[in-house]
Amino acid sequence: MRKIKGMLHMIGIDPARLEFFNLSAAQGPRWAEICTEFTKKISAMGPSPIWFALRKNKKSTENEKQAAQGAGGGTTVFTGEGVETI
């Protein structure tokens, strides 16, 4: 757990955004309590830096598409979309 949290810190993600719990199936009420507490904690931290990076990347991709269409009349630009289907 320390190693993973250290890696998160290195890439700019607050390690407090990750928690592990060992619960049995019989601990449903405790699970609900943990989820509620963690949701409040994460909400107080604000949006994830990953969210901002993805949003910025999406805007860049949209701008690249528009520039390619304007410059080449429909030129195809590789944006990485659909890579997971390859």
Secondary structure, 3 states (H helix, E strand, C coil): CHHHHHHHHHCCCCHHHCCCCCCCCCCHHHHHHHHHHHHHHHHHHCCCHHHHHHHHHHHHHHHHHHHHHHHHCCCCCCCCCCHHHC
